Amino acid sequence: MNDISTWDVVRNLLDGVLWTLGLSLTAFVLGGLTGLALLFARIASTAWLRKLAKAYIEVFQGTPLLMQLFIIFFGSSLIGLELSPWLAAALGLTLFTSAYLGEIWRGCVESVPKGQWEASASLALSHFEQMRYVILPQALKIAIAPTVGFSVQVVKGTAVTSIIGFVELTKTGSMLANATYQPFLVFGLVALGYFALCYPLSVFSRRLERSAHGTRAH
Amino acid sequence: MTYAFDFASLLEYRDILLAGTLRTLALTAIGTFFGLALGVLGAASRAWQLAPWNRVFAVYVELIRNTPFLVQLFFIFFGLPSLGVSINEWQASILAMVINLGAYSTEIIRAGIEATPRGQIEAAESLAMTRRQIFLRVVLAPALRKVWPAICSQVVIVMLGSSVCSQIAAEELTFAANFIQSRNFRAFETYFVVTGMYFLLALAIRQLMLRAGDRLIGGRRT
């Protein structure tokens, strides 16, 4: 028995796209805030804070996202918390995103010439004021292109959350493929959905990169 | 309620963990070899605008880089058989990894090739080197040397990403973890240990590749 029309498939997949989009935005915003804290820790004058941030980044960049999700999902129940797949997915992706954004932004801050730090220090600005008024505004300009570029990785990363049972685009696709026996069509459409989300971001990031290089003399 | 951690219960499964690790390594090794080969072909076609291959690779790179690995894997494993191509979980995993790494390494290696000054090729031509010699020695080797650290990072990302191959029942390291935790009901300990194993694998692969790079294509010069 198979009375699922192609339109039903598309309609359900569009629902999945919304969940993928929602999870991506959540992870990107919360991951961005955490990443900012991580950036400050990474360039702090306190040594243990720097080391802690570095270890955090290395652990999240050196282990599979799927394992991180499993640990959060199963680990939370150990401490008596029953996280829903949505919360576990949002938490996992936020941590994952923050590690990468923190590291990307550190590179941007470090590419601001040292003289800017020295000049602002000579104006008796505090560390925080130096960051707020001198360094971050310049780093921000450099950071936009790679940050937009990384957002593509966040959107693609959300696919892995289907494995812990969060019903987004990939999970919707798996269920529809089982129900319709048309995996080629369904997963083709799923891929198209991700492409529609990611390709504009990729193009935008490349354009930003080019215009950033254009302003430099060479 | 306090939970008593029991990491020792994993010891009896060490053979399964070892087998999973070896399979993850084998997947990564095969995927890396063919993925980089594909990347070299793609990069050369793109950098020198060899029609029609430059167009083909341009589309391929965009399609792969803007869709998740998991979906590529499902598309290959579930989609191809419905077209009459029979494929098992290992073939699908390797194919997906090769296609995935091929797209990223095309872009990485292309950047290296495009950084080769035109004058170097002209100098090589004036020394009567053949086209093949010029490509291998004057263009490819320095290009790979320049982008080798980026390639190493990408290979590590692909290795970590291969954990989702467990979802099509390829019995690699994550599959082993899922199997073990379904037996000993120690999900947290199992995943924690296996995550640590992945971390060590990532470190080891990076070091090994950086050293292999020094050996095969000369020192890391900046």
Interface residues (C-beta under 8 A of the other chain):
Chain A: V59 G62 T63 P64 L65 L66 M67 Q68 F70 I71 F74 G75 L78 I79 G80 V152 K156 G157 T158 A159 V160 S162 I163 T170 G173 S174 A177 Y181 Q182 P183 F184 F187 G188 V190 A191 Y194 F195 C198 Y199 S202
Chain B: M1 Y3 E62 L63 R65 N66 T67 P68 F69 L70 V71 Q72 F74 F75 F78 G79 L80 P81 S82 L83 V156 L160 G161 S163 V164 S166 Q167 T174 A177 Q181 A187 F188 Y191 F192 V194 T195 Y198 F199 A202 L203
